[in-house]
Amino acid sequence: MKLKRSIGTRMLDYLDPFLLLDHFASNDPADYQAGFPFHPHRGIETVTYLLRGQVDHRDSIGNSGSIGAGDVQWMTAGGGIMHEEMPQPRPEGIDGFQLWVNLPAKLKMSRPRYQGVLANEIPEVQAGGATIRIITGSVDGVDGPVKGIAADPTYLDVSLPSDSSFTHQIPRGQTAFAYVFDGEASFEGDGDRIAHTRLIVFGDGDFVNVTTKDASVRFLLVSGNPLNEPIARYGPFVMNTRDEIEQALRDLRDGTFVWSGPE
């Protein structure tokens, strides 16, 4: 699948607790219809957010269905899950994101979980001139629908018109980034404008301030608590040690990979 990767590259391996950020957008089915056939995950959470198009999914714990424009699926792989995500050729093409969030060591082998959220279940608020869709986290006392995530993340889709400003509080010590996917804005208070498509990584602080001039902007704003734990990764597996990666590979070969712990 043709995509743009901002986190999980040679230049930026990860932003604890965020391990990967992909942006896939195309009107040509040849770029995306191969999708992501059945494959394993362990030790992470995967978050798929669609702006347009349709993705069919199914997994080894019995979930199946489709997500469309504005929908989210937040999958906690835990101790082992198999799933597939298959974009469907449609006139509007496809546009969306996948984010990987790390799990702490104590939850690496936990029971898998799936949270599917429809577009009309995601609250939209007005704040400081911005229109904000709240996937998880809180804005002005309004909470997003995705709950119970170990990293206590905030995941916002922010639209800001021209000649406007927006400020969002972020707890000191959290990792925070923005991904601009439409328009341009200043994120540093110095007037320098950052245009799409770019990733902005913030230093530690108390808030993010965004301003626009003669152009609007739309961006993802994501933050979360770093785990500060060792990371061992191999493809779709992210554990704490190399031995745990080797065990995942053995489990996959032996047919014992899919989680089968206590209820």
C-alpha positions as a Python dict, from the first residue, in 0.01 Angstrom:
ca = {
    (1, 'M'): (0, 0, 0),
    (2, 'K'): (139, 338, -101),
    (3, 'L'): (173, 565, 203),
    (4, 'K'): (373, 841, 371),
    (5, 'R'): (542, 737, 698),
    (6, 'S'): (645, 1004, 951),
    (7, 'I'): (713, 800, 1266),
    (8, 'G'): (883, 463, 1244),
    (9, 'T'): (1155, 564, 998),
    (10, 'R'): (1534, 572, 997),
    (11, 'M'): (1517, 943, 1076),
    (12, 'L'): (1259, 908, 1355),
    (13, 'D'): (1237, 558, 1500),
    (14, 'Y'): (965, 634, 1754),
    (15, 'L'): (823, 901, 1986),
    (16, 'D'): (756, 715, 2311),
    (17, 'P'): (483, 584, 2337),
    (18, 'F'): (406, 633, 1964),
    (19, 'L'): (577, 383, 1736),
    (20, 'L'): (446, 457, 1387),
    (21, 'L'): (238, 711, 1196),
    (22, 'D'): (129, 640, 837),
    (23, 'H'): (-77, 863, 609),
    (24, 'F'): (-237, 692, 311),
    (25, 'A'): (-416, 902, 50),
    (26, 'S'): (-489, 826, -315),
    (27, 'N'): (-761, 831, -578),
    (28, 'D'): (-593, 545, -768),
    (29, 'P'): (-706, 199, -649),
    (30, 'A'): (-373, 56, -763),
    (31, 'D'): (-210, 249, -477),
    (32, 'Y'): (-419, 99, -199),
    (33, 'Q'): (-645, -193, -288),
    (34, 'A'): (-379, -455, -198),
    (35, 'G'): (-431, -333, 159),
    (36, 'F'): (-303, -523, 461),
    (37, 'P'): (-402, -892, 435),
    (38, 'F'): (-425, -1114, 745),
    (39, 'H'): (-121, -1052, 965),
    (40, 'P'): (-21, -1074, 1333),
    (41, 'H'): (37, -811, 1604),
    (42, 'R'): (160, -837, 1961),
    (43, 'G'): (246, -579, 2227),
    (44, 'I'): (90, -269, 2068),
    (45, 'E'): (-230, -85, 1981),
    (46, 'T'): (-314, 15, 1624),
    (47, 'V'): (-539, 312, 1550),
    (48, 'T'): (-696, 361, 1206),
    (49, 'Y'): (-876, 690, 1133),
    (50, 'L'): (-1041, 749, 795),
    (51, 'L'): (-1113, 1083, 631),
    (52, 'R'): (-1265, 931, 317),
    (53, 'G'): (-1314, 590, 161),
    (54, 'Q'): (-1388, 253, 317),
    (55, 'V'): (-1178, -15, 487),
    (56, 'D'): (-1311, -366, 557),
    (57, 'H'): (-1161, -543, 856),
    (58, 'R'): (-1178, -871, 1046),
    (59, 'D'): (-974, -1026, 1324),
    (60, 'S'): (-910, -1348, 1513),
    (61, 'I'): (-1125, -1252, 1813),
    (62, 'G'): (-1444, -1233, 1608),
    (63, 'N'): (-1469, -869, 1501),
    (64, 'S'): (-1553, -782, 1142),
    (65, 'G'): (-1709, -496, 950),
    (66, 'S'): (-1626, -175, 769),
    (67, 'I'): (-1514, 172, 866),
    (68, 'G'): (-1590, 476, 653),
    (69, 'A'): (-1529, 849, 648),
    (70, 'G'): (-1481, 986, 999),
    (71, 'D'): (-1476, 642, 1166),
    (72, 'V'): (-1205, 505, 1395),
    (73, 'Q'): (-1093, 157, 1493),
    (74, 'W'): (-867, 126, 1797),
    (75, 'M'): (-731, -226, 1827),
    (76, 'T'): (-535, -344, 2130),
    (77, 'A'): (-329, -641, 2012),
    (78, 'G'): (-212, -741, 2359),
    (79, 'G'): (-76, -1095, 2372),
    (80, 'G'): (-162, -1179, 2012),
    (81, 'I'): (-413, -1105, 1741),
    (82, 'M'): (-443, -1168, 1369),
    (83, 'H'): (-629, -915, 1158),
    (84, 'E'): (-665, -766, 814),
    (85, 'E'): (-753, -419, 688),
    (86, 'M'): (-856, -406, 324),
    (87, 'P'): (-933, -68, 161),
    (88, 'Q'): (-1216, -87, -91),
    (89, 'P'): (-1194, 78, -435),
    (90, 'R'): (-1443, 365, -433),
    (91, 'P'): (-1496, 677, -647),
    (92, 'E'): (-1370, 903, -367),
    (93, 'G'): (-1051, 702, -322),
    (94, 'I'): (-905, 679, 27),
    (95, 'D'): (-749, 909, 283),
    (96, 'G'): (-661, 819, 639),
    (97, 'F'): (-403, 745, 906),
    (98, 'Q'): (-268, 459, 1109),
    (99, 'L'): (-99, 522, 1443),
    (100, 'W'): (73, 259, 1657),
    (101, 'V'): (73, 311, 2034),
    (102, 'N'): (302, 105, 2256),
    (103, 'L'): (176, -101, 2548),
    (104, 'P'): (359, -112, 2882),
    (105, 'A'): (533, -437, 2978),
    (106, 'K'): (254, -533, 3220),
    (107, 'L'): (-1, -525, 2934),
    (108, 'K'): (206, -671, 2650),
    (109, 'M'): (43, -1011, 2691),
    (110, 'S'): (-303, -887, 2790),
    (111, 'R'): (-630, -986, 2627),
    (112, 'P'): (-682, -825, 2283),
    (113, 'R'): (-956, -564, 2256),
    (114, 'Y'): (-1129, -386, 1971),
    (115, 'Q'): (-1302, -47, 1989),
    (116, 'G'): (-1489, 59, 1676),
    (117, 'V'): (-1619, 416, 1675),
    (118, 'L'): (-1853, 560, 1412),
    (119, 'A'): (-1815, 917, 1289),
    (120, 'N'): (-2137, 1029, 1458),
    (121, 'E'): (-2007, 902, 1792),
    (122, 'I'): (-1703, 1132, 1784),
    (123, 'P'): (-1784, 1465, 1952),
    (124, 'E'): (-1701, 1787, 1772),
    (125, 'V'): (-1641, 2108, 1967),
    (126, 'Q'): (-1553, 2468, 1893),
    (127, 'A'): (-1256, 2606, 2087),
    (128, 'G'): (-1050, 2919, 2026),
    (129, 'G'): (-1169, 2949, 1666),
    (130, 'A'): (-1097, 2582, 1593),
    (131, 'T'): (-1329, 2292, 1516),
    (132, 'I'): (-1203, 1983, 1697),
    (133, 'R'): (-1303, 1619, 1663),
    (134, 'I'): (-1211, 1439, 1987),
    (135, 'I'): (-1120, 1076, 1930),
    (136, 'T'): (-967, 1029, 2274),
    (137, 'G'): (-876, 1274, 2546),
    (138, 'S'): (-1068, 1582, 2652),
    (139, 'V'): (-1132, 1937, 2526),
    (140, 'D'): (-1327, 2187, 2737),
    (141, 'G'): (-1475, 1907, 2946),
    (142, 'V'): (-1586, 1701, 2645),
    (143, 'D'): (-1436, 1350, 2632),
    (144, 'G'): (-1362, 1140, 2326),
    (145, 'P'): (-1526, 796, 2296),
    (146, 'V'): (-1210, 581, 2304),
    (147, 'K'): (-1142, 482, 2666),
    (148, 'G'): (-905, 276, 2878),
    (149, 'I'): (-581, 332, 2686),
    (150, 'A'): (-267, 276, 2894),
    (151, 'A'): (-72, 574, 2758),
    (152, 'D'): (-360, 811, 2846),
    (153, 'P'): (-340, 964, 2498),
    (154, 'T'): (-512, 1261, 2340),
    (155, 'Y'): (-597, 1226, 1969),
    (156, 'L'): (-759, 1530, 1806),
    (157, 'D'): (-848, 1625, 1450),
    (158, 'V'): (-822, 2005, 1445),
    (159, 'S'): (-948, 2241, 1173),
    (160, 'L'): (-852, 2609, 1205),
    (161, 'P'): (-968, 2877, 959),
    (162, 'S'): (-746, 3158, 829),
    (163, 'D'): (-653, 3447, 1059),
    (164, 'S'): (-727, 3243, 1371),
    (165, 'S'): (-551, 3093, 1669),
    (166, 'F'): (-588, 2785, 1886),
    (167, 'T'): (-428, 2686, 2217),
    (168, 'H'): (-445, 2343, 2375),
    (169, 'Q'): (-310, 2248, 2716),
    (170, 'I'): (-82, 1943, 2727),
    (171, 'P'): (41, 1804, 3060),
    (172, 'R'): (410, 1861, 3112),
    (173, 'G'): (609, 1544, 3056),
    (174, 'Q'): (384, 1406, 2782),
    (175, 'T'): (511, 1336, 2431),
    (176, 'A'): (327, 1553, 2177),
    (177, 'F'): (324, 1591, 1800),
    (178, 'A'): (112, 1740, 1524),
    (179, 'Y'): (70, 1617, 1170),
    (180, 'V'): (-37, 1882, 918),
    (181, 'F'): (-232, 1726, 633),
    (182, 'D'): (-403, 2031, 484),
    (183, 'G'): (-313, 2400, 465),
    (184, 'E'): (-48, 2570, 676),
    (185, 'A'): (4, 2733, 1015),
    (186, 'S'): (260, 2852, 1266),
    (187, 'F'): (322, 2614, 1555),
    (188, 'E'): (609, 2788, 1730),
    (189, 'G'): (490, 3144, 1782),
    (190, 'D'): (767, 3284, 1562),
    (191, 'G'): (556, 3337, 1250),
    (192, 'D'): (722, 3060, 1048),
    (193, 'R'): (447, 2867, 875),
    (194, 'I'): (454, 2491, 829),
    (195, 'A'): (266, 2356, 527),
    (196, 'H'): (119, 2012, 462),
    (197, 'T'): (228, 1739, 476),
    (198, 'R'): (465, 1771, 771),
    (199, 'L'): (516, 1624, 1118),
    (200, 'I'): (589, 1863, 1405),
    (201, 'V'): (745, 1723, 1723),
    (202, 'F'): (704, 1944, 2030),
    (203, 'G'): (945, 1984, 2317),
    (204, 'D'): (825, 1960, 2676),
    (205, 'G'): (588, 2232, 2792),
    (206, 'D'): (239, 2317, 2906),
    (207, 'F'): (51, 2403, 2587),
    (208, 'V'): (54, 2414, 2208),
    (209, 'N'): (-34, 2737, 2029),
    (210, 'V'): (-130, 2737, 1661),
    (211, 'T'): (-195, 3045, 1447),
    (212, 'T'): (-299, 3092, 1085),
    (213, 'K'): (-273, 3387, 848),
    (214, 'D'): (-417, 3385, 498),
    (215, 'A'): (-464, 3006, 481),
    (216, 'S'): (-657, 2758, 692),
    (217, 'V'): (-503, 2443, 839),
    (218, 'R'): (-613, 2095, 941),
    (219, 'F'): (-394, 1870, 1152),
    (220, 'L'): (-383, 1581, 1395),
    (221, 'L'): (-274, 1674, 1747),
    (222, 'V'): (-160, 1373, 1950),
    (223, 'S'): (-4, 1343, 2293),
    (224, 'G'): (48, 1070, 2553),
    (225, 'N'): (250, 952, 2849),
    (226, 'P'): (588, 802, 2760),
    (227, 'L'): (642, 451, 2894),
    (228, 'N'): (1020, 487, 2943),
    (229, 'E'): (1066, 115, 2887),
    (230, 'P'): (1306, -73, 2658),
    (231, 'I'): (1175, -141, 2309),
    (232, 'A'): (1243, -450, 2099),
    (233, 'R'): (1061, -448, 1767),
    (234, 'Y'): (1036, -679, 1470),
    (235, 'G'): (777, -598, 1207),
    (236, 'P'): (431, -614, 1371),
    (237, 'F'): (569, -717, 1713),
    (238, 'V'): (687, -467, 1974),
    (239, 'M'): (806, -613, 2303),
    (240, 'N'): (1062, -522, 2572),
    (241, 'T'): (1332, -780, 2499),
    (242, 'R'): (1471, -970, 2204),
    (243, 'D'): (1381, -1297, 2380),
    (244, 'E'): (1015, -1190, 2378),
    (245, 'I'): (1036, -1122, 2004),
    (246, 'E'): (1183, -1468, 1949),
    (247, 'Q'): (900, -1616, 2156),
    (248, 'A'): (643, -1435, 1939),
    (249, 'L'): (804, -1584, 1627),
    (250, 'R'): (803, -1932, 1784),
    (251, 'D'): (437, -1892, 1878),
    (252, 'L'): (357, -1789, 1523),
    (253, 'R'): (537, -2091, 1379),
    (254, 'D'): (379, -2329, 1633),
    (255, 'G'): (25, -2204, 1577),
    (256, 'T'): (-7, -2080, 1936),
    (257, 'F'): (26, -1709, 1865),
    (258, 'V'): (-335, -1592, 1900),
    (259, 'W'): (-415, -1488, 2257),
    (260, 'S'): (-583, -1761, 2462),
    (261, 'G'): (-541, -1642, 2818),
    (262, 'P'): (-807, -1623, 3092),
    (263, 'E'): (-1126, -1430, 3034),
}
